[in-house]
Amino acid sequence: MITAEHQQPPTETEWAAPDRALCTLPVTPAAAPVLRRFARTTAQRWSLSEDVHDALGVVVTELVTNVILHSGSPHVTLWLQLAEDVLRVEVRDGGRWQLCPAPHRDPDAEYAECGRGLALVEAHAARTAVRLGPEGTTMVADLAL
């Protein structure tokens, strides 16, 4: 379950360290694959397991795709922070997060191409949260190491 957080995201200065990585791009369809590649390259540099690489690829792709499709933001930022037992993934946009009505359950929904993004993130993450602020939305996913 995604929980709401009411804390301020780290500043770019706080992210300048060997165990942190940051990348900001314009919101275009190319942002998802570019940020996925950035995340996987960072995970490789940090010598994380292949399982973490795979989970990270799914999480980043889904969260960035949500920004592209739903936020109205001109930019998307990916922050990664390596801790002793967790890899924190944060995807931030400058848009406005809105509650969506529960999707209609179609009997063929298991074959649908859309609508499972956050469920996939929750399946791969030990913890998920959303931070809502006047400057945008930050989705947080902690991946166990």
C-alpha positions in Angstrom: 0.0 0.0 0.0 1.3 3.4 -0.9 1.3 5.8 2.0 1.4 9.6 2.0 4.5 11.4 3.5 4.6 15.0 4.5 8.3 15.6 4.5 10.4 17.8 2.2 12.4 15.9 -0.5 16.2 16.2 -0.3 17.8 19.2 -2.1 20.2 18.6 -5.0 23.1 19.5 -2.7 22.1 16.8 -0.2 22.3 14.3 -3.1 25.9 15.1 -4.1 27.6 12.0 -2.6 29.1 8.7 -3.9 26.0 6.7 -2.7 23.5 9.0 -4.5 22.6 9.6 -8.1 20.4 12.2 -9.7 19.1 12.8 -13.2 16.5 15.3 -14.5 15.0 15.2 -18.0 12.2 16.8 -19.9 9.0 14.8 -19.9 9.0 13.0 -23.3 8.4 9.4 -24.2 12.2 9.0 -24.3 12.5 9.8 -20.6 11.4 6.4 -19.4 14.1 4.3 -21.2 16.8 6.9 -20.6 16.1 7.0 -16.9 15.8 3.2 -16.7 19.3 2.9 -18.3 20.7 5.6 -15.9 19.3 3.6 -12.9 20.6 0.3 -14.1 24.0 1.7 -14.9 24.1 3.3 -11.4 23.1 -0.1 -9.8 25.8 -1.8 -11.8 28.4 0.8 -10.6 27.3 0.1 -7.0 27.7 -3.6 -7.6 24.0 -4.4 -6.8 22.6 -7.9 -7.5 20.9 -8.7 -10.8 17.6 -9.1 -8.9 17.9 -5.5 -7.7 18.8 -4.4 -11.3 15.6 -6.1 -12.6 13.3 -4.6 -9.8 14.9 -1.2 -10.3 14.2 -1.3 -14.1 10.5 -2.1 -13.5 10.1 0.5 -10.7 11.7 3.3 -12.6 9.9 2.5 -15.8 6.5 2.5 -14.1 7.0 5.6 -12.0 8.4 7.6 -14.9 5.7 6.4 -17.3 3.1 7.7 -14.8 4.8 11.1 -14.8 4.7 11.1 -18.6 1.1 10.1 -18.9 -0.6 11.7 -15.9 1.3 14.6 -14.3 1.4 17.4 -16.8 4.9 18.2 -15.6 7.5 19.6 -18.0 10.3 17.6 -16.2 10.9 14.4 -14.3 13.7 13.8 -11.8 15.1 10.4 -10.7 16.9 10.2 -7.4 18.7 7.1 -6.2 20.2 6.6 -2.7 22.1 3.6 -1.6 21.9 2.7 2.1 23.0 -0.3 4.1 20.0 -2.5 3.4 17.8 -0.5 1.0 18.0 1.3 -2.4 15.7 4.3 -2.3 14.2 5.3 -5.6 12.4 8.7 -5.8 10.7 10.0 -8.9 9.6 13.6 -8.8 7.5 15.7 -11.1 6.3 19.3 -11.1 2.7 18.3 -11.8 -0.4 17.9 -9.6 -1.2 14.5 -8.2 -4.9 13.6 -8.2 -6.9 10.7 -6.8 -8.2 8.6 -9.5 -11.5 6.7 -9.2 -11.2 2.9 -8.8 -10.8 1.3 -12.3 -13.7 -0.6 -13.7 -12.9 -4.3 -13.4 -13.2 -5.9 -16.8 -13.1 -9.7 -16.9 -10.3 -9.4 -19.5 -8.4 -6.9 -17.3 -5.6 -9.4 -16.7 -4.7 -8.9 -20.4 -4.9 -5.1 -20.3 -1.8 -3.1 -21.3 -2.3 -0.4 -18.8 -3.4 0.1 -15.2 -1.0 -2.1 -13.2 1.9 0.3 -12.8 1.7 1.1 -9.1 0.8 -2.5 -8.3 4.0 -3.6 -10.0 6.0 -1.0 -8.0 4.4 -2.2 -4.8 5.2 -5.8 -5.7 8.9 -5.0 -6.1 9.3 -2.6 -3.2 9.6 -3.2 0.5 8.0 0.2 1.1 6.3 2.8 -1.1 5.1 6.3 -0.4 3.9 9.5 -2.1 4.9 13.0 -1.1 2.6 15.7 -2.2 3.7 19.3 -2.3 3.1 22.6 -3.9 6.0 22.0 -6.3 4.9 18.6 -7.4 4.7 14.9 -6.5 7.4 12.6 -5.4 6.9 8.8 -5.5 9.2 6.8 -3.2 10.0 3.1 -3.5 12.5 1.4 -1.2 14.0 -1.8 -2.7 15.5 -4.3 -0.3 19.1 -5.2 -0.9 
